[in-house]
Amino acid sequence: MCSRFSLAEERDFIATRLGVSAVALADYRPRYNIAPQQEHFIVTTEYENRKLTVARWGLSTNSDQHGRRRYLINTRTETLETRSTFADSFAQRRCVIPASGFYEWTGPISARLPFWIHRRDGDLLFFAGLYQDEEKNDLGIQSAFTILTCAANSTLATIHDRMPVILSDRDADDWIDPSAKKPPRLNAY
């Protein structure tokens, strides 16, 4: 499961890797501990070009028995196509979440050890995600996203049983292509 991630590279590097203008990243600042309910940007496609949108991490779900709003920060790929909750998002609102790396913790609660999982070559990770637009009281519409997770690969299985779905460059383009009716398989990389 992914409950914290980072994006801390230089603005020009990120713009080049994402295929967007540096102007689109004008408000970017490096962040080493992105948490649920915080804003981050997602990558989508608009007129065959990549587009950045600021979105909140966590899709709103029904309130719990105490009336508190719940947020879905991760979504299992195994249930993605069978749950009606995600049918529209899976068909029309797929996104990529860029990251430098993500954190997982291991060990007993009293002595948890964090691991920062990232690429050896320092390149970006592209998480597969879904987004939706939500009304924010009188503030208009805001996008929100969830990160898709899958069973951990053999490298990460010793730390945690789940991990974010990490897409290759090619798969990232296919994933966010709104005309793709059957996007790439969502496996651990």
N, CA and C of each residue as an Amber inpcrd file, in Angstrom:
protein
   567
   0.8480000  -1.1780000   0.0000000   0.0000000   0.0000000   0.0000000
   0.8880000   1.2340000   0.0000000   0.4580000   2.2300000  -0.6580000
   1.2170000   3.4720000  -0.7480000   0.4750000   4.5390000   0.0420000
   1.0880000   5.0500000   1.1180000   0.4340000   6.0990000   1.8900000
   1.2710000   7.3600000   1.9910000   2.4410000   7.3440000   1.3950000
   3.2870000   8.5290000   1.2870000   4.1750000   8.3640000   0.0640000
   4.4060000   9.4640000  -0.6540000   5.3490000   9.4240000  -1.7620000
   6.0240000  10.7810000  -1.8920000   6.9890000  10.8850000  -2.7960000
   7.7440000  12.1200000  -2.9550000   7.8710000  12.4810000  -4.4250000
   8.1030000  13.7490000  -4.6690000   8.4840000  14.2460000  -5.9880000
   9.3780000  15.4550000  -5.7240000  10.6720000  15.2810000  -5.9550000
  11.6210000  16.3180000  -5.5390000  12.6740000  16.6480000  -6.5900000
  12.4380000  16.2960000  -7.8420000  13.4010000  16.6150000  -8.8910000
  13.2560000  18.0790000  -9.3260000  14.1960000  18.5310000 -10.1390000
  14.1450000  19.8990000 -10.6450000  12.9960000  20.0620000 -11.6430000
  12.4340000  21.2510000 -11.6570000  11.2750000  21.5710000 -12.5000000
  11.5270000  21.2340000 -13.9770000  12.6730000  21.6370000 -14.5400000
  12.9410000  21.3960000 -15.9580000  13.0380000  19.9100000 -16.2670000
  13.6330000  19.1390000 -15.3550000  13.7200000  17.6840000 -15.5430000
  12.3230000  17.0740000 -15.5860000  11.4710000  17.4780000 -14.6480000
  10.1050000  16.9370000 -14.5930000   9.3370000  17.3160000 -15.8530000
   9.4440000  18.5770000 -16.2780000   8.7320000  19.0250000 -17.4790000
   9.1720000  18.2050000 -18.6920000  10.4730000  17.9870000 -18.8250000
  10.9850000  17.2100000 -19.9520000  10.4840000  15.7730000 -19.8910000
  10.5640000  15.1450000 -18.7350000  10.1330000  13.7420000 -18.5900000
   8.6400000  13.5660000 -18.8170000   7.8620000  14.5720000 -18.4240000
   6.4100000  14.4690000 -18.5860000   5.9450000  14.9530000 -19.9570000
   6.8230000  15.6190000 -20.6900000   6.4410000  16.1240000 -22.0030000
   5.4810000  17.2920000 -21.9340000   5.7040000  18.1650000 -20.9340000
   4.8700000  19.3540000 -20.7760000   5.7740000  20.5790000 -20.6980000
   5.1800000  21.7290000 -20.8210000   5.9160000  22.9850000 -20.7130000
   6.2960000  23.2400000 -19.2560000   7.4660000  23.8490000 -19.0480000
   7.8740000  24.2270000 -17.6840000   6.8900000  25.2260000 -17.0850000
   6.1930000  25.9860000 -17.9330000   5.1800000  26.9320000 -17.4660000
   4.0580000  26.1930000 -16.7320000   3.7360000  24.9800000 -17.1850000
   2.6900000  24.1780000 -16.5350000   3.0830000  23.8140000 -15.1090000
   4.3830000  23.8980000 -14.8090000   4.8860000  23.5700000 -13.4740000
   5.2900000  24.8210000 -12.6910000   4.7180000  25.9570000 -13.0390000
   5.0950000  27.2210000 -12.4060000   4.9590000  27.1880000 -10.8840000
   3.9450000  26.4960000 -10.3660000   3.7230000  26.4420000  -8.9170000
   4.3830000  25.2430000  -8.2550000   5.1510000  24.4820000  -9.0220000
   5.8010000  23.2800000  -8.4770000   6.8460000  23.6470000  -7.4250000
   6.9050000  22.8350000  -6.3910000   7.9860000  22.8940000  -5.4020000
   8.3050000  21.4630000  -4.9890000   9.5800000  21.1400000  -4.7630000
   9.9350000  19.7730000  -4.3550000   9.2300000  19.4040000  -3.0510000
   8.7490000  18.1530000  -2.9890000   8.0720000  17.6710000  -1.7830000
   8.5510000  16.2560000  -1.4910000   8.9340000  16.0360000  -0.2500000
   9.5190000  14.7590000   0.1530000   8.5540000  13.8680000   0.9170000
   7.3820000  14.3710000   1.2530000   6.4310000  13.5960000   2.0530000
   5.0000000  13.9820000   1.6780000   4.5590000  13.5540000   0.5170000
   3.2070000  13.8550000   0.0550000   2.2620000  12.8700000   0.7420000
   1.2700000  13.4200000   1.4350000   0.3700000  12.6110000   2.2560000
  -1.0510000  12.6510000   1.6980000  -1.8750000  11.6810000   2.0920000
  -3.2860000  11.6960000   1.6840000  -3.9440000  13.0270000   2.0310000
  -4.8530000  13.4530000   1.1830000  -5.6130000  14.6970000   1.2640000
  -4.8110000  15.9310000   0.8740000  -3.5380000  15.7510000   0.5290000
  -2.7640000  16.8790000   0.0260000  -2.8970000  16.9590000  -1.4870000
  -2.6070000  18.1370000  -2.0200000  -2.6680000  18.3200000  -3.4610000
  -1.3630000  17.9040000  -4.1220000  -1.4870000  17.3500000  -5.2880000
  -0.3710000  16.9450000  -6.1360000  -0.9150000  17.0670000  -7.5570000
  -0.0940000  16.9630000  -8.5420000  -0.6450000  17.0290000  -9.8860000
  -0.6810000  15.6490000 -10.5180000  -1.6620000  15.4990000 -11.4060000
  -1.8200000  14.2630000 -12.1590000  -1.6110000  14.5820000 -13.6320000
  -1.2810000  13.5600000 -14.4040000  -1.0680000  13.7170000 -15.8350000
  -2.2140000  13.0100000 -16.5590000  -2.8590000  13.7440000 -17.4610000
  -3.9170000  13.1880000 -18.2970000  -3.6140000  13.5760000 -19.7500000
  -4.5150000  13.2570000 -20.6320000  -4.3590000  13.6140000 -22.0420000
  -5.4870000  14.5410000 -22.4500000  -5.1160000  15.5880000 -23.2010000
  -6.1160000  16.4930000 -23.7700000  -5.6840000  16.7990000 -25.1970000
  -6.5110000  16.4370000 -26.1500000  -6.1900000  16.6350000 -27.5730000
  -4.8270000  16.0310000 -27.9240000  -4.5940000  14.8310000 -27.4680000
  -3.3840000  14.0540000 -27.7360000  -2.1230000  14.6510000 -27.1160000
  -2.2540000  15.6310000 -26.2440000  -1.1170000  16.2000000 -25.5170000
  -1.2680000  15.8960000 -24.0370000  -0.1480000  15.7790000 -23.3740000
  -0.2090000  15.5790000 -21.9250000  -0.6170000  16.8750000 -21.2390000
  -1.4210000  16.7190000 -20.2000000  -1.9500000  17.8650000 -19.4560000
  -1.7410000  17.6110000 -17.9640000  -1.3260000  18.6470000 -17.2360000
  -1.1840000  18.5590000 -15.7790000  -2.4070000  19.1890000 -15.1240000
  -2.9140000  18.5230000 -14.0990000  -4.0480000  19.0230000 -13.3310000
  -3.7290000  18.8600000 -11.8530000  -3.9660000  19.9010000 -11.0810000
  -3.7980000  19.8020000  -9.6280000  -4.9910000  19.0140000  -9.0860000
  -4.7050000  18.0270000  -8.2470000  -5.7580000  17.1770000  -7.6920000
  -5.4250000  16.8070000  -6.2460000  -6.4400000  16.5190000  -5.4800000
  -6.2770000  16.0810000  -4.0900000  -6.1420000  14.5590000  -4.0770000
  -5.2400000  14.0470000  -3.2350000  -5.0340000  12.6090000  -3.1460000
  -6.1020000  11.9950000  -2.2420000  -7.0270000  11.2720000  -2.8420000
  -8.0790000  10.5640000  -2.1080000  -9.4410000  10.8440000  -2.7030000
 -10.0620000   9.8090000  -3.2640000 -11.4150000   9.9400000  -3.8020000
 -12.4100000   9.9040000  -2.6470000 -13.3860000  10.7890000  -2.6750000
 -14.4200000  10.7990000  -1.6320000 -15.2990000   9.5710000  -1.7710000
 -15.5970000   8.9570000  -0.6430000 -16.5070000   7.8250000  -0.6030000
 -17.6270000   8.1620000   0.3660000 -18.5070000   7.2360000   0.5810000
 -19.5960000   7.4630000   1.5250000 -19.0580000   7.6930000   2.9210000
 -19.8300000   8.3970000   3.7160000 -19.4480000   8.6450000   5.1010000
 -19.5290000   7.3540000   5.9100000 -18.7260000   7.2760000   6.9840000
 -18.7850000   6.1050000   7.8580000 -19.9590000   6.2430000   8.8220000
 -20.0890000   5.3020000   9.7720000 -21.2400000   5.3080000  10.6810000
 -21.2920000   6.5280000  11.5910000 -20.1780000   7.2780000  11.7000000
 -20.1400000   8.4800000  12.5340000 -20.3200000   9.7500000  11.7040000
 -20.6270000   9.6030000  10.4090000 -20.8550000  10.7510000   9.5500000
 -19.5930000  11.3960000   9.0000000 -18.4370000  10.7810000   9.2400000
 -17.1870000  11.3390000   8.7260000 -16.9830000  10.8880000   7.2890000
 -16.5450000  11.8000000   6.4530000 -16.2510000  11.4940000   5.0530000
 -15.0050000  10.6130000   5.0050000 -15.0400000   9.6030000   4.1560000
 -13.8940000   8.7010000   3.9880000 -13.2600000   8.9680000   2.6340000
 -11.9610000   8.7160000   2.5400000 -11.2310000   8.9590000   1.3050000
 -10.4670000   7.7120000   0.9000000 -10.5790000   7.3740000  -0.3570000
  -9.9370000   6.1920000  -0.9080000  -8.6360000   6.6270000  -1.5800000
  -7.4970000   6.3710000  -0.9110000  -6.2190000   6.8030000  -1.4590000
  -5.6170000   5.7550000  -2.3840000  -5.9490000   4.4870000  -2.1690000
  -5.4570000   3.3870000  -2.9960000  -6.6290000   2.5310000  -3.4460000
  -6.4910000   1.9420000  -4.6290000  -7.5240000   1.0650000  -5.1700000
  -6.8640000  -0.1930000  -5.7120000  -7.3700000  -1.3380000  -5.3110000
  -6.8190000  -2.6210000  -5.7660000  -7.1690000  -2.8720000  -7.2340000
  -6.1700000  -3.2430000  -8.0230000  -6.4180000  -3.5270000  -9.4370000
  -7.2880000  -4.7700000  -9.6110000  -7.2330000  -5.6900000  -8.6730000
  -7.9950000  -6.9350000  -8.7970000  -9.5010000  -6.7080000  -8.8380000
  -9.9660000  -5.6180000  -8.2410000 -11.4070000  -5.3480000  -8.2020000
 -11.8090000  -4.1740000  -9.0930000 -10.8660000  -3.6270000  -9.7870000
 -11.0880000  -2.4170000 -10.5760000 -12.1870000  -2.5650000 -11.6230000
 -12.1520000  -3.6290000 -12.3930000 -13.1070000  -3.7870000 -13.4900000
 -14.4470000  -4.3690000 -13.0350000 -14.5120000  -4.8890000 -11.8190000
 -15.7530000  -5.5230000 -11.3660000 -16.5820000  -4.6360000 -10.4320000
 -16.0000000  -3.5830000  -9.8890000 -16.7380000  -2.7040000  -8.9750000
 -17.3380000  -1.5390000  -9.7520000 -18.6370000  -1.3620000  -9.6170000
 -19.3220000  -0.2920000 -10.3400000 -18.8200000   1.0900000  -9.9220000
 -18.2780000   1.1880000  -8.7130000 -17.7320000   2.4490000  -8.2150000
 -16.7000000   3.0300000  -9.1700000 -15.9360000   2.1650000  -9.8350000
 -14.8340000   2.6190000 -10.6690000 -15.1030000   2.5120000 -12.1640000
 -16.2670000   2.0610000 -12.5630000 -16.5410000   1.8120000 -13.9810000
 -16.3080000   3.0480000 -14.8440000 -16.8730000   4.1910000 -14.4730000
 -16.7060000   5.4100000 -15.2740000 -15.2650000   5.8950000 -15.2650000
 -14.6440000   5.8930000 -14.0970000 -13.2530000   6.3510000 -14.0100000
 -12.3360000   5.4470000 -14.8130000 -12.5470000   4.1370000 -14.7280000
 -11.7040000   3.2080000 -15.4760000 -11.8740000   3.4150000 -16.9810000
 -13.0820000   3.6960000 -17.4040000 -13.3430000   3.8780000 -18.8330000
 -12.8920000   5.2440000 -19.3490000 -12.9960000   6.2900000 -18.5200000
 -12.8060000   7.6440000 -19.0370000 -11.8530000   8.5310000 -18.2530000
 -11.4820000   8.1850000 -17.0390000 -10.6800000   9.0990000 -16.2160000
  -9.4700000   8.3940000 -15.6000000  -8.5920000   7.9430000 -16.4880000
  -7.3430000   7.3310000 -16.0380000  -6.2650000   8.4120000 -16.0190000
  -5.3690000   8.3220000 -15.0620000  -4.3090000   9.3200000 -14.9490000
  -3.0030000   8.6500000 -14.5480000  -1.9350000   9.4260000 -14.6410000
  -0.6160000   9.0030000 -14.1860000  -0.1900000   9.9710000 -13.0900000
   0.3660000   9.4190000 -12.0160000   0.8580000  10.2310000 -10.9200000
   2.3810000  10.1220000 -10.9230000   3.0950000  11.2150000 -11.2240000
   4.5570000  11.1600000 -11.2340000   5.1120000  11.2100000  -9.8060000
   6.1920000  10.4700000  -9.5750000   6.8010000  10.4260000  -8.2410000
   8.2920000  10.1420000  -8.3550000   9.0320000  10.6070000  -7.3670000
  10.4480000  10.2550000  -7.2370000  10.5800000   8.8880000  -6.5940000
   9.6750000   8.6060000  -5.6730000   9.6750000   7.3430000  -4.9540000
   8.5000000   7.2900000  -4.0000000   8.3620000   6.1710000  -3.2910000
   7.2890000   6.0310000  -2.3150000   7.8470000   5.3540000  -1.0700000
   7.1210000   5.4800000   0.0170000   7.5590000   4.9540000   1.3080000
   6.7310000   3.7520000   1.7280000   7.3990000   2.7910000   2.3160000
   6.7390000   1.6660000   2.9940000   7.4350000   1.4840000   4.3380000
   6.6690000   1.0600000   5.3170000   7.2050000   0.8540000   6.6520000
   7.1390000  -0.6250000   6.9930000   8.0760000  -1.0740000   7.7980000
   8.0960000  -2.4680000   8.2250000   8.5170000  -2.5280000   9.6890000
   8.2230000  -3.6410000  10.3120000   8.5960000  -3.8440000  11.7100000
   7.4330000  -3.6150000  12.6450000   7.6630000  -3.8810000  13.9340000
   6.5960000  -3.6950000  14.9340000   6.2070000  -2.2260000  15.0510000
   4.9790000  -1.9770000  15.4370000   4.4600000  -0.6100000  15.5190000
   5.3530000   0.2890000  16.3690000   5.9220000  -0.2350000  17.4280000
   6.7560000   0.5820000  18.3180000   8.1300000   0.8910000  17.7300000
   8.5100000   0.2030000  16.6480000   9.8350000   0.4240000  16.0590000
   9.7810000   0.3230000  14.5310000   8.8330000   1.0240000  13.9220000
   8.6730000   0.9720000  12.4640000   9.8820000   1.5810000  11.7610000
  10.3110000   0.9410000  10.6830000  11.4120000   1.4350000   9.8730000
  10.8920000   1.8130000   8.4880000  11.1680000   3.0570000   8.0360000
  10.7080000   3.4640000   6.7100000  11.7040000   3.0470000   5.6300000
  11.1710000   2.6730000   4.4860000  11.9760000   2.3960000   3.3000000
  11.4920000   3.3400000   2.2090000  12.4230000   3.9840000   1.5300000
  12.0820000   4.8280000   0.3920000  12.3830000   4.0240000  -0.8520000
  11.3750000   3.6690000  -1.6020000  11.5180000   2.8460000  -2.8000000
  11.5520000   3.7890000  -4.0000000  12.6010000   3.6760000  -4.8060000
  12.7970000   4.5650000  -5.9450000  13.6200000   3.8630000  -7.0070000
  13.7250000   4.4770000  -8.1640000  14.5270000   3.9070000  -9.2420000
  16.0080000   4.1500000  -8.9590000  16.8310000   3.1790000  -9.2730000
  18.2820000   3.3230000  -9.0950000  18.8590000   4.4390000  -9.9430000
  18.2860000   4.6110000 -11.1450000  18.8260000   5.6120000 -12.0660000
  18.3210000   7.0270000 -11.7860000  17.4880000   7.2020000 -10.7620000
  16.9990000   8.5280000 -10.3890000  15.8740000   9.0560000 -11.2670000
  15.3960000   8.2400000 -12.2020000  14.3070000   8.6720000 -13.0720000
  12.9860000   8.6460000 -12.2990000  11.9520000   9.2070000 -12.9100000
  10.6380000   9.2520000 -12.2720000   9.9410000   7.9030000 -12.3210000
   9.0650000   7.6830000 -11.3530000   8.1170000   6.5800000 -11.3680000
   6.7920000   7.1420000 -11.8660000   6.0530000   6.3390000 -12.6100000
   4.7190000   6.7270000 -13.0620000   3.7180000   5.7530000 -12.4700000
   2.9400000   6.2070000 -11.4790000   1.9040000   5.3740000 -10.8740000
   0.6430000   5.4520000 -11.7250000  -0.0270000   4.3200000 -11.8990000
  -1.3330000   4.3030000 -12.5570000  -2.3700000   4.7930000 -11.5510000
  -3.2860000   5.6140000 -12.0170000  -4.3130000   6.1310000 -11.1240000
  -5.6270000   6.3680000 -11.8400000  -6.6310000   6.6900000 -11.0500000
  -7.9480000   7.0930000 -11.5400000  -8.2640000   8.4230000 -10.8890000
  -9.0480000   9.2520000 -11.5710000  -9.4410000  10.5210000 -10.9660000
 -10.9250000  10.7660000 -11.1900000 -11.4380000  11.7000000 -10.4300000
 -12.8140000  12.1500000 -10.6080000 -12.8640000  13.6180000 -10.2280000
 -13.8690000  14.3010000 -10.7220000 -14.0800000  15.7010000 -10.3660000
 -15.1570000  15.7470000  -9.3040000 -14.8940000  16.5170000  -8.2440000
 -15.8270000  16.6090000  -7.1190000 -16.1630000  18.0630000  -6.8510000
 -17.3800000  18.3100000  -6.4060000 -17.7550000  19.6660000  -6.0080000
 -17.1870000  19.9590000  -4.6390000 -16.6370000  21.1350000  -4.4770000
 -16.0580000  21.5730000  -3.2030000 -16.8620000  22.7440000  -2.6530000
 -18.0210000  22.4630000  -2.0870000 -18.9040000  23.4980000  -1.5410000
 -19.0780000  24.6280000  -2.5500000 -18.7530000  25.8550000  -2.1730000
 -18.8980000  27.0050000  -3.0660000 -17.6170000  27.2710000  -3.8590000
 -16.6380000  26.4070000  -3.7400000 -15.3500000  26.6380000  -4.3770000
 -15.2670000  26.0850000  -5.7920000 -16.3300000  25.5040000  -6.2930000
 -16.3180000  24.9470000  -7.6370000 -15.9210000  23.4880000  -7.6400000
 -15.2980000  23.0690000  -8.7350000 -14.9280000  21.6700000  -8.9370000
 -13.4450000  21.4790000  -8.6480000 -13.1150000  20.3970000  -7.9620000
 -11.7230000  20.0140000  -7.7510000 -11.5610000  18.5550000  -8.1330000
 -10.4440000  18.2280000  -8.7570000 -10.1500000  16.8440000  -9.0970000
  -9.5550000  16.1430000  -7.8860000  -9.8050000  14.8440000  -7.8120000
  -9.2320000  13.9950000  -6.7670000  -8.7770000  12.7040000  -7.4360000
  -7.7640000  12.0540000  -6.8660000  -7.2360000  10.8400000  -7.4850000
  -6.9840000   9.7440000  -6.4670000  -6.8900000   8.5270000  -6.9770000
  -6.5030000   7.3620000  -6.1920000  -5.3760000   6.6640000  -6.9420000
  -4.4640000   6.0470000  -6.2060000  -3.3470000   5.3000000  -6.7890000
  -3.7450000   3.8260000  -6.8420000  -3.5420000   3.2110000  -8.0100000
  -3.8470000   1.7940000  -8.1540000  -2.7200000   0.9580000  -7.5640000
  -3.1010000  -0.1240000  -6.8790000  -2.1040000  -1.0110000  -6.2770000
  -2.2970000  -2.4370000  -6.7820000  -1.2120000  -3.2060000  -6.6910000
  -1.2200000  -4.6110000  -7.1070000  -0.4050000  -5.4000000  -6.0840000
  -0.3760000  -6.7120000  -6.2430000   0.4630000  -7.5450000  -5.3770000
   1.9150000  -7.1170000  -5.5700000   2.6650000  -7.0950000  -4.5000000
   4.0670000  -6.6670000  -4.5570000   4.8930000  -7.6330000  -5.3910000
   5.8810000  -7.0850000  -6.0930000   6.8090000  -7.9480000  -6.8290000
   7.7580000  -8.6120000  -5.8270000   8.6040000  -9.5030000  -6.2920000
   9.4620000 -10.2740000  -5.3870000  10.4250000  -9.3930000  -4.5970000
  10.8390000  -8.2760000  -5.1560000  11.7450000  -7.3700000  -4.4500000
  11.0540000  -6.7130000  -3.2610000   9.8260000  -6.2680000  -3.4250000
   9.1230000  -5.5410000  -2.3680000   8.3250000  -6.4290000  -1.4280000
   8.0870000  -7.6600000  -1.8040000   7.2480000  -8.5490000  -0.9930000
   7.7980000  -8.7590000   0.4090000   9.0850000  -8.5970000   0.6080000
   9.6670000  -8.7470000   1.9540000   9.3260000  -7.5650000   2.8560000
   8.9260000  -6.4390000   2.2450000   8.5850000  -5.2380000   3.0120000
   7.0780000  -5.1060000   3.1890000   6.3280000  -5.3220000   2.1020000
   4.8670000  -5.1530000   2.1250000   4.2520000  -6.0370000   1.0420000
   3.0010000  -6.4380000   1.2250000   2.3650000  -7.3220000   0.2510000
   1.7230000  -6.5830000  -0.9300000   1.6440000  -5.2540000  -0.8780000
   1.0650000  -4.4430000  -1.9450000   2.0730000  -3.3770000  -2.3720000
   1.8760000  -2.8880000  -3.6030000   2.7080000  -1.7870000  -4.0980000
   1.9080000  -1.0110000  -5.1440000   2.3040000   0.2390000  -5.4170000
   1.6380000   0.9770000  -6.4930000   1.9130000   0.3100000  -7.8330000
   0.9730000   0.4200000  -8.7590000   1.2120000  -0.0420000 -10.1200000
   2.1290000   0.9920000 -10.7710000   3.2960000   0.5420000 -11.2140000
   4.2830000   1.4260000 -11.8240000   4.3020000   1.1490000 -13.3220000
   4.0590000   2.1920000 -14.0930000   3.9650000   2.0700000 -15.5430000
   5.2710000   2.4650000 -16.2240000   5.5820000   1.7940000 -17.3140000
   6.6950000   2.2170000 -18.1620000   6.2350000   3.4640000 -18.9300000
   7.1650000   4.1490000 -19.6080000   6.7920000   5.3190000 -20.4130000
   5.7090000   4.9690000 -21.4280000   5.9110000   3.8800000 -22.1350000
   4.9610000   3.4530000 -23.1810000   3.5990000   3.1290000 -22.5690000
   3.6050000   2.3740000 -21.4870000   2.3440000   2.0180000 -20.8330000
   1.6460000   3.2410000 -20.2470000   2.4230000   4.2340000 -19.7820000
   1.8220000   5.4600000 -19.2460000   1.0230000   6.1710000 -20.3320000
   1.5970000   6.2700000 -21.5410000   0.8730000   6.9010000 -22.6460000
  -0.3950000   6.1220000 -22.9900000  -0.2900000   4.8060000 -23.0380000
  -1.4600000   3.9770000 -23.3360000  -2.5060000   4.0850000 -22.2260000
  -2.0600000   4.1490000 -20.9810000  -2.9740000   4.2120000 -19.8360000
  -3.8260000   5.4750000 -19.8780000  -3.2270000   6.6200000 -20.2250000
  -3.9820000   7.8730000 -20.2000000  -4.6610000   8.1980000 -21.5290000
  -4.5150000   7.3380000 -22.5220000  -5.1590000   7.5500000 -23.8190000
  -6.6620000   7.2940000 -23.6630000  -7.4890000   8.3440000 -23.7710000
  -8.9290000   8.1530000 -23.5640000  -9.5970000   7.2870000 -24.6320000
  -8.9430000   7.1150000 -25.7740000  -9.5380000   6.2820000 -26.8220000
  -9.2190000   4.7980000 -26.6260000  -8.2980000   4.4700000 -25.7190000
  -7.9360000   3.0720000 -25.4670000  -9.0210000   2.4190000 -24.6200000
  -9.7530000   1.5150000 -25.2170000 -10.8310000   0.8370000 -24.4890000
 -10.2690000  -0.2120000 -23.5330000  -9.1490000  -0.8130000 -23.8860000
  -8.5370000  -1.8320000 -23.0440000  -7.0950000  -1.3960000 -22.7610000
  -6.8730000  -0.6350000 -21.6850000  -5.5200000  -0.1720000 -21.3780000
  -4.6010000  -1.3230000 -21.0150000  -3.2940000  -1.0820000 -20.8850000
  -2.3520000  -2.1620000 -20.6100000  -2.6510000  -2.8920000 -19.3060000
  -2.2030000  -4.1510000 -19.2330000  -2.3450000  -4.9050000 -17.9890000
  -1.6350000  -4.1860000 -16.8670000  -2.2170000  -4.2330000 -15.6930000
  -1.6690000  -3.5130000 -14.5510000  -0.9290000  -4.4870000 -13.6470000
   0.3110000  -4.7290000 -13.9730000   1.1510000  -5.6330000 -13.1900000
   2.2050000  -4.8500000 -12.4300000   2.8130000  -5.5020000 -11.4840000
   3.9440000  -4.9060000 -10.7670000   5.1630000  -4.9040000 -11.6820000
   5.9320000  -3.8300000 -11.6480000   7.1640000  -3.7420000 -12.4240000
   8.3430000  -3.7440000 -11.4840000
